[in-house]
Structures are given as structure tokens and as C-alpha cells.
Amino acid sequence: MRLQDKYKELQSTSVALLATNFYNFETLEGVLQAAVRCNSPIILQLTRSSIDYLGLPLALQMARTAIDYHGLKAWVHLDHGDSYELAAQCLDAGFDSVMIDASEKPFRENIKTTKKVVALASKYGACVEAELGYVAKLGQSTEKEGFTMPEEAGRFVDETGVDALAVAIGTSHGFYKKEPRLDLERLSRIREVTNAALVLHGGSGVPHATLRDAISRGICKINLATEIKNIFMKTLKAKLENESEIDLRKVFPDAIDAVTSLVMEKLNVVNNK
Ligand SMILES: [Zn+2]
């Protein structure tokens, strides 16, 4: 099933898809083990940095082979594609879905760039996600506000024909200094004026009850990256502290298992269990 069709299926339910970033074999395996144990579909995401690190063909094929190996229903998605060219490369390589993030550009330019990617993706039958509003990226100020305006969201989706829209309703990337307060009323208003699948970035550290509420108000995809990196590295560091083992195959499994436990917890939330 195409991701865009899956999104449509989810619109009227209180279930969402979890989209997890992966960075290497170990994080990929940790995430997919969770999907296996929860018997859940999942989205695997790659950013430009991860693609640069792994190499595009290897990153994609590693994900595809692992999905098949585990017999999972999963999609491969470009997270925060920052240019038409990168989106085009990923589509050509065979990604199921790409995000074109021109959210920091003016409204008209965001529409123009997104429209171009939507036109290209349609030739591949692929899904496109865009972003409207300001969701602080790592290192950016979380003070600045730029919540998605419902009227603009409606126009944006109508004009671009985008399948999924990341909205700014109070989340940010990275960890939160204090518990994030999401503007869920705004989310409901955005839902009323658009039929695109709504996406929540910055899912790390958002309380589960809030995630459930956001899903019931129309969020179809929740992104998780920071918590994966964090639990993996913390577990690995703790393991290495008292360890002289040089067989790396004996060192990584604890960190892989920690990722699996984390992702299982989140999968239960998005699957409303
Ligand atoms: Zn994001």
C-alpha cells in the first residue's frame, strides 16, 4: 500500500504512524525489532546527514532489505529534504515518500517549491510531505513563534496538492527544557480546513497523553529522532565505561535493545494501545 493511501485510511481513526530516523545498522535494527514485536507498520526516515553518512544507495537498500527480512510493512521517507535536487535524487532511487521543507522560505516560495516536488513525485507514485510554520530545528531558538495558521494551511494544501503537512503547534526538535504546551485547538482548526495528513515533528519528549490527544485531533504521523539517538548513545556509553571488550558485536546489542524498548513504547501510543 502506498503511504499516501495509508494516511487516508488513518484519517478517520485514532491511530497514527510512527516515523523513526535511523543512522546505522544498529539503530535500524533496534527500530525494526520494535515494529516486529508490536506487529506494527512504521516509517523509516533518513535525513540529508544520514544519507551523506551512509551513502544513498546503501541507506535505502539497507532499509529495504531489513524491512523484507523482518516481513514488515514499512515505508522509506526523506526527512527534511532541503532542496528539490535532494528530493529528486531520493525519488529516483526509489523512496516511498519525501519531505520538502521550505518552511523557512516565504509562503509563496514554499508553495512554489512544494508544488514542483509534488509534480515530480506523482510520476513515481510517491508521497510528499511539506512543512508550514516554524518548528525550531536543532540549535534554533525555541522562543521564536511561528505557529501554522489554519487559513494558510488550507490554501497551502489546495495549491500544492501535498499529501502530508507538518504543522507548527508548539513542538520543536531536540529535547525540551520544559514540558511543551501544544496548541491543540489550533490543530483541530487546521484539521477542519485541510484533508492532508497532518504530521507532528519534534515528538521526542512530548508526554504520551498529549500525543494521544494530538492523534485524536488529526495527527497521522509522529516523528521520533532525538530520543532514539539519546538512548542509543547513553546505553552505549554506560556499557563501554566498564568494558574492555573489543568485539563490537558484543557491545552494541544493549544499545539496540534500548532503542527497541523505546520505540515499542511509542508504537503503543500511536497504535492507541
Ligand atoms: Zn522534523
Boltz pocket constraint, residues with backbone or C-beta under 6 A from the ligand:
constraints:
  - pocket:
      binder: B
      contacts: [[A, 80], [A, 173], [A, 201], [A, 202], [A, 223]]
      max_distance: 6.0
